[in-house]
């Protein structure tokens, strides 16, 4: 099952992409009018998911998605400041908590998928990891698992967490998540600022691909943008309309992953993914309550670090809330790297054993 393409799009493919973006824009606009949290991403994601599950064939071109995600990466990089260097010890402690959470969470979910949901061992293993959707799908296929189920479990997890977390912050923790990213005040951009931001995306993305960094389109521009902002080369962020467009495309991309899958398989897998998502969220809340004060991290930031949603989605929520975006996004980069690097290698070791 695939929802993206890098091939030149024939007329039918162009219509599918126009449909995905059009429906996503309608959903985002409606959610924005209703003052829903992170309206453009969530509205687009929900509406395109409904379209895909209704038999539509929405698609978002992979390269176009990469360009829009690169804008979000530059935006996230602007949250880094010199103060983050002084918190290296605190970040190391949080990384240890994150690593333990990944191991325990993956183990619990694996047991549920294997014993209760009756997935085969390979599918259970690669569907249990909290992250690395594309890599886990490819690895499961190579090892003889069911890539459709792995893709559905990961996609449903991201969708549910992105839907749950903003409302949880708003209703339970009494922290408002705005409908749209607030612009940075007190900074008047000049031509060289825009050139620096464009350079961050143009340099960061291919450099990250060259270094085989996971989520290169997001992480590469974020790293280069962080360096530029840490050095004081610019204090400007991408304009809100560009960020909203990036969120719209990101949300539509998540929804497109449900296209072309039988409703019976979707329903069975979504029910399973719902239970496993609640397991991971419950474990994240327990870890937050146990360790956030111990290592001196805001409970809200720790909750976002441990919530196994997408890197871009969780980082955007942190940025919208003004909650330590540099910390949250960096921890999620480590989460993805840990999963992508260790999961396939450990599986090969276990299989030999």
C-alpha positions as CSV (number, residue, x, y, z in Angstrom):
1,X,0.0,0.0,0.0
2,X,1.5,3.3,-1.0
3,X,0.2,6.9,-0.9
4,X,3.0,8.8,-2.5
5,X,4.9,8.8,-5.8
6,X,8.0,10.4,-7.3
7,X,7.0,9.6,-10.9
8,X,5.8,12.4,-13.2
9,X,2.0,12.4,-12.6
10,X,-0.4,11.5,-15.4
11,X,-3.7,13.4,-15.6
12,X,-5.5,10.9,-13.3
13,X,-2.7,11.2,-10.7
14,X,-2.8,15.0,-10.9
15,X,-6.6,14.9,-10.3
16,X,-6.0,12.6,-7.3
17,X,-3.4,15.1,-5.9
18,X,-5.7,18.1,-6.6
19,X,-8.5,16.2,-4.8
20,X,-6.3,15.4,-1.8
21,X,-5.2,19.0,-1.4
22,X,-8.6,20.4,-2.1
23,X,-10.4,18.2,0.4
24,X,-7.6,18.9,2.9
25,X,-8.0,22.6,2.4
26,X,-11.8,22.3,3.0
27,X,-11.1,20.3,6.2
28,X,-8.4,22.7,7.4
29,X,-10.6,25.7,6.7
30,X,-13.5,24.2,8.5
31,X,-11.4,23.3,11.6
32,X,-9.9,26.8,11.5
33,X,-13.3,28.4,11.5
34,X,-14.3,26.2,14.5
35,X,-11.1,27.3,16.3
36,X,-9.9,23.7,16.5
37,X,-6.3,23.1,17.7
38,X,-3.7,22.9,14.9
39,X,-6.6,23.3,12.5
40,X,-4.9,23.1,9.1
41,X,-3.1,19.8,9.9
42,X,-5.9,18.1,11.8
43,X,-8.7,19.2,9.5
44,X,-6.8,18.1,6.4
45,X,-5.8,14.8,8.0
46,X,-9.4,13.9,9.0
47,X,-11.1,14.9,5.8
48,X,-8.5,13.2,3.5
49,X,-8.7,10.1,5.7
50,X,-12.5,10.0,5.2
51,X,-12.1,10.4,1.5
52,X,-9.5,7.6,1.3
53,X,-11.7,5.2,3.4
54,X,-14.7,6.1,1.2
55,X,-13.0,4.7,-1.8
56,X,-11.3,7.8,-3.1
57,X,-7.7,7.6,-4.3
58,X,-6.1,10.8,-2.9
59,X,-2.3,11.1,-3.3
60,X,0.4,13.6,-2.4
61,X,3.5,13.7,-4.5
62,X,6.5,12.7,-2.5
63,X,8.7,15.5,-3.7
64,X,6.0,18.2,-3.2
65,X,5.4,16.8,0.3
66,X,9.2,17.0,0.9
67,X,9.3,20.7,-0.1
68,X,6.4,21.6,2.3
69,X,7.9,19.5,5.1
70,X,11.2,21.3,4.6
71,X,9.4,24.6,5.3
72,X,8.2,23.1,8.6
73,X,11.8,21.9,9.3
74,X,13.1,25.5,8.9
75,X,10.3,26.7,11.1
76,X,11.1,24.2,13.9
77,X,14.8,25.0,13.7
78,X,14.0,28.7,14.5
79,X,13.0,27.5,18.0
80,X,16.6,26.7,19.0
81,X,18.4,29.3,21.1
82,X,21.9,29.3,22.7
83,X,20.3,28.3,26.1
84,X,19.8,24.7,24.8
85,X,23.6,24.1,25.0
86,X,23.4,24.6,28.8
87,X,20.9,21.8,29.2
88,X,23.0,18.9,27.8
89,X,22.8,16.9,31.1
90,X,19.1,17.3,31.4
91,X,18.6,16.2,27.7
92,X,20.8,13.1,28.3
93,X,18.6,12.1,31.3
94,X,15.5,12.6,29.2
95,X,17.0,10.5,26.4
96,X,17.6,7.7,28.8
97,X,13.9,7.8,29.9
98,X,12.9,7.8,26.2
99,X,15.1,4.8,25.5
100,X,13.6,2.8,28.3
101,X,10.1,3.9,27.3
102,X,10.7,2.7,23.7
103,X,12.0,-0.7,24.9
104,X,9.1,-1.3,27.4
105,X,6.4,0.2,25.1
106,X,7.5,-1.9,22.1
107,X,7.6,-5.0,24.3
108,X,4.1,-4.5,25.7
109,X,2.6,-3.7,22.2
110,X,4.4,-6.7,20.7
111,X,2.9,-9.1,23.3
112,X,-0.6,-7.7,22.6
113,X,-0.3,-7.9,18.8
114,X,1.1,-11.4,19.1
115,X,-1.1,-12.9,21.8
116,X,-4.4,-11.0,21.5
117,X,-4.6,-9.6,18.0
118,X,-2.9,-12.8,16.6
119,X,-0.6,-11.0,14.2
120,X,2.3,-13.1,12.9
121,X,5.7,-12.6,14.7
122,X,7.3,-10.4,12.0
123,X,4.2,-8.1,11.6
124,X,3.8,-7.9,15.4
125,X,7.5,-6.9,15.9
126,X,7.6,-4.1,13.2
127,X,4.1,-2.8,14.1
128,X,5.1,-2.5,17.8
129,X,7.8,0.1,17.4
130,X,6.8,3.7,18.3
131,X,8.0,5.3,15.1
132,X,9.8,4.8,11.8
133,X,6.7,4.1,9.6
134,X,8.4,3.9,6.2
135,X,11.4,2.0,7.5
136,X,9.3,-0.5,9.5
137,X,7.0,-1.1,6.5
138,X,10.0,-1.9,4.3
139,X,11.7,-4.0,6.9
140,X,8.6,-6.0,7.6
141,X,8.1,-6.7,3.9
142,X,11.7,-7.8,3.5
143,X,11.5,-10.1,6.6
144,X,8.2,-11.8,5.4
145,X,5.6,-9.8,7.5
146,X,2.5,-8.0,6.3
147,X,3.4,-4.5,5.3
148,X,-0.2,-3.4,4.9
149,X,-1.0,-4.1,8.6
150,X,2.3,-2.5,9.7
151,X,1.5,0.6,7.7
152,X,-2.1,0.8,9.0
153,X,-1.0,0.3,12.7
154,X,1.6,3.1,12.4
155,X,-0.6,5.4,10.4
156,X,-3.6,4.9,12.8
157,X,-1.3,5.5,15.8
158,X,0.0,8.8,14.4
159,X,-3.6,9.9,13.4
160,X,-5.0,9.1,16.9
161,X,-2.2,10.7,18.8
162,X,-2.4,13.9,16.7
163,X,-6.1,14.0,17.4
164,X,-5.9,13.1,21.1
165,X,-2.9,15.1,22.4
166,X,-4.1,18.7,21.5
167,X,-7.5,18.0,23.1
168,X,-5.9,16.4,26.1
169,X,-3.8,19.5,26.6
170,X,-6.8,21.7,26.2
171,X,-9.4,19.8,28.2
172,X,-7.2,18.0,30.9
173,X,-4.2,20.2,31.4
174,X,-6.0,23.5,30.6
175,X,-3.3,24.5,28.1
176,X,-4.8,26.0,24.9
177,X,-3.5,24.8,21.5
178,X,-4.1,27.6,18.9
179,X,-5.7,26.9,15.6
180,X,-2.7,28.4,13.7
181,X,0.9,29.0,14.5
182,X,1.5,32.5,16.1
183,X,3.9,34.7,14.2
184,X,7.1,35.8,15.9
185,X,6.7,39.3,17.1
186,X,9.2,42.1,17.1
187,X,11.2,40.8,14.1
188,X,11.1,42.7,10.8
189,X,12.4,40.4,8.0
190,X,14.7,41.6,5.3
191,X,15.8,40.1,2.0
192,X,18.8,38.4,3.5
193,X,16.6,36.8,6.1
194,X,14.5,35.1,3.5
195,X,17.6,34.0,1.6
196,X,19.0,32.4,4.7
197,X,15.7,30.5,5.3
198,X,15.6,29.3,1.7
199,X,19.3,28.2,2.0
200,X,18.5,26.2,5.2
201,X,16.0,24.1,3.3
202,X,18.0,23.9,0.1
203,X,21.2,22.8,1.9
204,X,19.7,20.8,4.8
205,X,17.5,18.4,2.9
206,X,20.1,17.0,0.4
207,X,22.8,17.0,3.1
208,X,20.6,14.9,5.4
209,X,19.8,12.5,2.5
210,X,23.5,12.2,1.8
211,X,24.2,11.4,5.5
212,X,21.2,8.9,5.5
213,X,19.5,10.7,8.3
214,X,15.9,9.5,8.9
215,X,13.1,12.0,7.9
216,X,15.7,13.9,5.9
217,X,13.3,16.5,4.4
218,X,12.3,17.6,7.9
219,X,15.4,16.9,10.0
220,X,18.0,18.4,7.6
221,X,16.4,21.8,7.2
222,X,15.7,21.8,11.0
223,X,19.3,21.2,11.8
224,X,20.7,23.9,9.4
225,X,18.0,26.3,10.5
226,X,18.9,25.7,14.2
227,X,22.5,26.4,13.5
228,X,21.6,29.6,11.7
229,X,19.4,30.8,14.6
230,X,21.9,29.7,17.2
231,X,24.6,31.7,15.5
232,X,22.4,34.7,15.2
233,X,22.4,34.8,11.4
234,X,18.7,35.4,11.4
235,X,15.8,35.5,13.9
236,X,13.1,35.2,11.3
237,X,10.7,32.3,10.8
238,X,8.8,31.3,7.7
239,X,5.5,33.2,7.2
240,X,2.4,31.8,8.9
241,X,0.7,31.1,5.5
242,X,3.6,28.9,4.4
243,X,3.6,27.0,7.7
244,X,-0.2,26.5,7.4
245,X,0.3,25.2,3.9
246,X,2.9,22.8,5.1
247,X,0.6,21.6,7.8
248,X,-2.2,21.1,5.3
249,X,0.1,18.9,3.1
250,X,1.4,17.0,6.0
251,X,-2.1,16.2,7.3
252,X,-3.2,15.2,3.8
253,X,-0.2,12.8,3.5
254,X,-1.3,11.0,6.6
255,X,-4.8,10.6,5.3
256,X,-3.6,9.3,1.9
257,X,-2.1,6.3,3.6
258,X,-5.5,4.8,4.0
259,X,-6.2,4.7,0.3
260,X,-6.5,1.4,-1.5
261,X,-7.1,-0.8,1.5
262,X,-10.1,-3.0,2.1
263,X,-12.5,-1.6,4.8
264,X,-12.6,-5.0,6.6
265,X,-8.8,-4.9,7.0
266,X,-8.9,-1.3,8.0
267,X,-11.5,-1.8,10.6
268,X,-9.8,-4.9,12.1
269,X,-6.4,-3.2,12.2
270,X,-7.7,0.2,13.4
271,X,-9.3,-1.4,16.4
272,X,-6.0,-3.1,17.3
273,X,-4.1,0.1,16.7
274,X,-6.5,2.0,18.9
275,X,-5.8,-0.3,21.9
276,X,-2.0,-0.2,21.4
277,X,-2.1,3.6,21.0
278,X,-3.8,3.8,24.4
279,X,-1.2,1.5,25.9
280,X,1.6,3.7,24.7
281,X,-0.1,6.9,25.8
282,X,-0.8,5.4,29.2
283,X,2.8,4.4,29.6
284,X,3.9,7.9,28.5
285,X,1.7,9.5,31.1
286,X,3.1,7.2,33.8
287,X,6.7,8.0,32.8
288,X,5.9,11.7,32.7
289,X,4.5,11.6,36.2
290,X,7.5,9.6,37.5
291,X,10.4,11.5,35.8
292,X,9.5,15.0,34.7
293,X,10.1,16.6,38.1
294,X,13.1,14.3,38.7
295,X,15.0,15.6,35.7
296,X,13.6,19.1,35.8
297,X,11.5,19.0,32.6
298,X,8.1,20.5,32.2
299,X,5.4,17.8,32.4
300,X,3.9,19.1,29.2
301,X,7.2,18.8,27.4
302,X,7.8,15.3,28.7
303,X,4.4,14.3,27.6
304,X,5.1,15.4,24.1
305,X,8.5,13.8,24.0
306,X,7.1,10.4,25.0
307,X,3.9,10.6,22.9
308,X,4.7,8.3,19.9
309,X,3.2,10.5,17.2
310,X,5.1,11.8,14.2
311,X,8.2,14.0,14.6
312,X,6.7,16.9,12.6
313,X,3.3,16.6,14.3
314,X,4.6,16.5,17.9
315,X,7.1,19.3,17.2
316,X,4.4,21.5,15.7
317,X,2.2,20.9,18.8
318,X,5.1,21.9,21.0
319,X,5.8,25.0,18.9
320,X,2.1,26.0,19.0
321,X,2.0,25.7,22.8
322,X,5.4,27.4,23.3
323,X,6.6,24.3,25.1
324,X,10.4,23.8,24.7
325,X,10.2,23.0,21.0
326,X,14.0,22.5,20.6
327,X,13.9,19.8,23.3
328,X,10.8,18.1,22.0
329,X,11.9,18.0,18.4
330,X,15.4,16.8,19.2
331,X,14.1,14.0,21.4
332,X,11.8,12.8,18.6
333,X,14.7,12.8,16.2
334,X,16.5,10.5,18.7
335,X,13.4,8.4,19.0
336,X,13.2,7.8,15.2
337,X,16.9,7.2,15.0
338,X,16.8,4.6,17.8
339,X,13.9,2.8,16.2
340,X,15.2,2.9,12.7
341,X,18.7,1.9,13.6
342,X,18.1,-0.7,16.3
343,X,14.8,-2.4,15.4
344,X,15.8,-4.2,12.2
345,X,19.3,-5.1,13.6
346,X,17.8,-6.5,16.8
347,X,15.2,-8.5,14.8
348,X,18.0,-10.2,12.8
349,X,19.8,-11.1,16.0
350,X,16.7,-12.5,17.6
351,X,15.9,-14.5,14.4
352,X,19.3,-16.0,14.4
353,X,18.9,-16.9,18.0
